Amino acid sequence: MERNDTKKAEIKEELVQNYCVKFLTRLNEVQRENGGDYLASTEMTWADIFIAEFLGKLESTLDTDILKEYEYVRKTKEAVESNPNIKEWLNNRPRDWFVKGHSF
């Protein structure tokens, strides 16, 4: 884990610009083309759940609202998180260091 704050900021910026932007842009295009609330179907799939959880971890790790520019990706994440069973689990799951958010 990097301890130098300047170096941390550089690593974070490189991660966002070189990887996250490309990934989120493509994911946003796929979601827009498919329409609906989910990535590949009119119903939620395991892929949607995985992506929603991954995006939540990405946001907390980077400590940023990285999804603000990606309307369709955000829509999928919100649709998954608003499912009553998932919402209940999210509110009651164990709180460990990773769930709380672990930044660089």
C-alpha positions in Angstrom: 0.0 0.0 0.0 1.5 3.3 -1.1 2.1 5.7 1.8 3.2 8.8 -0.1 0.1 11.0 -0.7 1.5 12.5 -4.0 2.2 9.0 -5.4 -1.3 7.8 -4.2 -2.9 10.6 -6.2 -0.9 9.8 -9.3 -1.8 6.1 -9.1 -5.4 6.9 -8.6 -5.5 9.3 -11.5 -3.7 6.7 -13.7 -6.2 4.1 -12.7 -9.2 6.3 -13.4 -8.0 7.7 -16.7 -6.4 4.5 -18.2 -8.8 1.9 -17.0 -12.0 3.1 -15.3 -12.9 5.6 -18.1 -12.5 3.0 -20.8 -14.4 0.3 -18.9 -17.2 2.5 -17.8 -17.6 4.1 -21.2 -18.0 0.8 -22.9 -20.3 -0.6 -20.2 -22.4 2.6 -20.5 -22.7 2.1 -24.3 -23.7 -1.6 -23.8 -26.4 -0.6 -21.3 -27.7 2.2 -23.4 -27.9 -0.1 -26.5 -29.7 -2.8 -24.5 -32.2 -0.4 -22.9 -34.0 -1.3 -19.7 -32.6 -1.3 -16.3 -30.2 -4.3 -16.7 -27.2 -5.0 -18.8 -28.2 -8.1 -20.7 -31.9 -8.8 -20.0 -35.2 -7.3 -18.9 -34.6 -9.1 -15.6 -31.7 -8.9 -13.2 -29.0 -11.4 -13.7 -25.9 -12.4 -11.6 -23.9 -10.2 -14.0 -25.9 -7.2 -12.9 -25.4 -8.0 -9.2 -21.7 -8.5 -9.8 -21.3 -5.2 -11.7 -23.4 -3.3 -9.1 -21.2 -4.6 -6.3 -18.0 -4.0 -8.2 -19.1 -0.4 -9.0 -19.9 0.2 -5.3 -16.5 -1.0 -4.3 -14.9 1.1 -7.0 -16.6 4.3 -5.8 -15.7 3.7 -2.2 -12.1 2.7 -3.0 -11.6 5.8 -5.2 -13.6 7.9 -2.8 -15.4 9.6 -5.7 -18.7 9.7 -7.5 -17.1 8.2 -10.6 -20.5 7.1 -12.0 -21.9 10.6 -12.3 -20.9 10.7 -16.0 -22.3 7.3 -16.8 -26.1 7.5 -16.7 -26.8 4.0 -17.9 -24.3 2.3 -15.7 -25.6 4.2 -12.7 -29.1 3.2 -13.7 -28.2 -0.5 -13.5 -26.5 -0.1 -10.1 -29.5 1.7 -8.7 -31.9 -0.9 -10.1 -30.0 -3.7 -8.5 -29.6 -1.9 -5.2 -33.3 -1.1 -5.1 -34.4 -4.8 -5.3 -36.0 -5.4 -1.9 -34.0 -8.5 -1.1 -30.7 -7.0 -2.1 -31.5 -3.7 -0.4 -32.2 -5.6 2.9 -28.9 -7.5 2.6 -27.0 -4.3 1.8 -28.4 -2.7 5.0 -27.7 -5.7 7.2 -24.5 -7.3 5.8 -21.5 -7.6 8.0 -19.4 -4.4 8.2 -15.7 -5.2 7.7 -12.9 -3.1 6.5 -13.6 -3.7 2.9 -17.3 -3.1 3.0 -16.7 0.2 4.9 -14.6 1.3 2.1 -10.8 1.0 1.8 -9.1 3.7 -0.2 -5.6 3.7 -1.6 
